[in-house]
Amino acid sequence: MLKKAVFPGSFNPFHLGHLDILRRAARVFEQVIVAVYENPSKPLLFTVEERIELVRETVKDAQISNVQVASFRGLTVDYLKSVEAYVMIRGLRVFSDFEFEFRMALANQRLAPEIEIVNFMTGEQYIHISSTTVREIASLGGDVSSMVPPNVEAALRRRFADKTSLSTDM
């Protein structure tokens, strides 16, 4: 079994496709770090602290013991070096993901040739799920229970209930 890998992303929000990739990576590596990207210049639905907590709750509920959750800023390859991990986990769903991930892998290879990129294809039942789709459906009051873990569904309901109450108060 390989030692350590990092699964980076914004996870805004963490969904069942992410969980599928994480479960499978956790079977291959002794330790997987879910690295939640802090992007102060991009408005996100959940703060980095909220996203970390949602991932931690999901990992605990899924009983995956060899996973840590942390946040990072800056270049992903620099984060991997800082935690002495030399494998980056990335997920693939559809062909457009492949094109994006291929370009990103080439750029990362140029920046840090010692880091390997390992792509996991998500399970067929999760191909249609993206964080963008989840956010849009949830914002319109739709049912996302088949796309996200229960704790994330509850957080989405709370978040959009707050936004609805704010807009009706005006």
Phi and psi in degrees as a GROMACS rama.xvg file:
@    title "Ramachandran Plot"
@    xaxis  label "Phi"
@    yaxis  label "Psi"
@TYPE xy
-75.5462  155.857  LEU-2
-72.1212  -72.8605  LYS-3
-138.021  140.073  LYS-4
-138.33  156.476  ALA-5
-118.415  132.453  VAL-6
-111.018  92.9845  PHE-7
-89.8655  154.056  PRO-8
171.802  170.781  GLY-9
-83.0361  -28.9041  SER-10
48.8468  58.7823  PHE-11
-122.365  70.0376  ASN-12
-101.881  171.48  PRO-13
-69.2897  129.974  PHE-14
-126.954  -179.806  HIS-15
-66.9789  -26.6384  LEU-16
-64.7636  -42.8274  GLY-17
-60.8869  -45.0967  HIS-18
-62.0675  -39.1497  LEU-19
-60.3951  -47.5714  ASP-20
-62.7591  -44.0887  ILE-21
-62.0902  -45.0455  LEU-22
-56.9219  -45.1087  ARG-23
-70.3696  -39.3551  ARG-24
-63.9538  -37.583  ALA-25
-66.6683  -21.2526  ALA-26
-79.7244  -21.3784  ARG-27
-96.4628  -32.7016  VAL-28
-113.073  147.51  PHE-29
-64.7392  -36.9043  GLU-30
-140.096  135.861  GLN-31
-123.807  129.048  VAL-32
-104.571  118.43  ILE-33
-83.3217  113.194  VAL-34
-103.713  107.815  ALA-35
-86.361  121.118  VAL-36
-78.2502  126.679  TYR-37
-90.2585  119.22  GLU-38
-125.921  90.3213  ASN-39
-64.667  -18.5066  PRO-40
-89.2209  -7.27847  SER-41
-115.131  122.726  LYS-42
-70.5152  126.653  PRO-43
-118.237  156.738  LEU-44
-64.1098  -40.9269  LEU-45
-118.69  145.758  PHE-46
-66.9596  166.03  THR-47
-61.7308  -37.7239  VAL-48
-64.0455  -41.3421  GLU-49
-66.2092  -42.0509  GLU-50
-64.636  -40.9094  ARG-51
-60.2281  -46.8181  ILE-52
-63.4452  -40.4218  GLU-53
-63.4177  -41.4786  LEU-54
-66.7573  -44.2196  VAL-55
-59.4291  -45.1359  ARG-56
-61.0732  -42.4956  GLU-57
-62.8894  -45.5416  THR-58
-62.1858  -42.6986  VAL-59
-63.2936  -47.1669  LYS-60
-62.5064  -34.8781  ASP-61
-81.272  -5.22697  ALA-62
56.3437  48.098  GLN-63
-101.902  108.82  ILE-64
-85.9137  -20.0856  SER-65
-101.659  34.8276  ASN-66
-121.588  135.489  VAL-67
-115.363  155.848  GLN-68
-126.244  131.742  VAL-69
-146.335  171.523  ALA-70
-116.173  161.892  SER-71
-152.836  160.469  PHE-72
-127.244  160.921  ARG-73
85.5178  -158.544  GLY-74
-70.0691  135.387  LEU-75
-60.5575  -41.6997  THR-76
-63.2762  -33.3469  VAL-77
-66.7536  -37.7109  ASP-78
-63.6484  -46.1698  TYR-79
-56.1161  -44.7829  LEU-80
-61.1856  -39.9583  LYS-81
-65.4494  -27.0033  SER-82
-103.761  9.74872  VAL-83
55.6384  45.7944  GLU-84
-113.418  139.634  ALA-85
-123.743  19.346  TYR-86
-133.84  128.869  VAL-87
-109.662  127.582  MET-88
-92.3148  132.896  ILE-89
-134.529  150.728  ARG-90
-105.653  148.531  GLY-91
-125.703  135.467  LEU-92
-117.641  -58.2373  ARG-93
-127.384  171.995  VAL-94
-57.3928  -37.997  PHE-95
-63.1558  -31.8391  SER-96
-61.65  -41.9599  ASP-97
-59.6913  -46.0508  PHE-98
-60.8629  -46.6985  GLU-99
-62.7788  -48.7195  PHE-100
-65.8124  -33.8303  GLU-101
-64.2821  -47.1346  PHE-102
-61.9542  -43.5078  ARG-103
-64.5903  -41.0792  MET-104
-62.873  -40.8288  ALA-105
-63.637  -42.1257  LEU-106
-64.0784  -45.2556  ALA-107
-64.4975  -36.2335  ASN-108
-63.7307  -37.3504  GLN-109
-67.7597  -40.0156  ARG-110
-73.3611  -37.0024  LEU-111
-147.369  81.2366  ALA-112
-61.888  -17.4811  PRO-113
-79.0334  -10.8003  GLU-114
-96.4268  129.965  ILE-115
-96.5383  144.232  GLU-116
-105.495  125.562  ILE-117
-117.071  121.859  VAL-118
-102.53  130.806  ASN-119
-108.845  130.936  PHE-120
-82.0879  131.115  MET-121
-68.9077  156.181  THR-122
-61.1806  149.002  GLY-123
-52.5375  -36.4937  GLU-124
-69.6199  -9.8873  GLN-125
-113.148  2.7623  TYR-126
-56.9581  -34.2469  ILE-127
-81.6722  -6.27918  HIS-128
-91.1561  130.196  ILE-129
-139.093  157.733  SER-130
-60.9856  -37.292  SER-131
-61.4239  -46.1689  THR-132
-62.8364  -44.4227  THR-133
-59.4661  -47.897  VAL-134
-60.3461  -43.6481  ARG-135
-64.9809  -47.0432  GLU-136
-62.32  -46.4923  ILE-137
-62.5659  -38.9419  ALA-138
-65.517  -24.0757  SER-139
-97.4322  9.9497  LEU-140
82.1732  13.758  GLY-141
-79.106  166.024  GLY-142
-86.2693  114.876  ASP-143
-110.122  15.5748  VAL-144
-62.1145  -24.1047  SER-145
-88.6184  1.9497  SER-146
-116.645  -21.5196  MET-147
-133.789  156.577  VAL-148
-63.1774  156.81  PRO-149
-55.0864  -39.8157  PRO-150
-65.5019  -34.2188  ASN-151
-72.6171  -39.7255  VAL-152
-58.6571  -45.5268  GLU-153
-62.5673  -41.8955  ALA-154
-64.965  -39.0337  ALA-155
-64.2544  -43.4522  LEU-156
-59.0064  -46.0383  ARG-157
-61.8393  -45.4705  ARG-158
-62.8619  -44.9158  ARG-159
-78.6556  -24.0969  PHE-160
-66.6398  -39.7661  ALA-161
-62.72  -43.1274  ASP-162
-67.67  -36.9523  LYS-163
-66.8529  -43.6501  THR-164
-66.6762  -32.9852  SER-165
-67.1585  -40.8918  LEU-166
-75.3131  -25.4602  SER-167
-85.2574  -15.6322  THR-168
-75.591  -16.8564  ASP-169
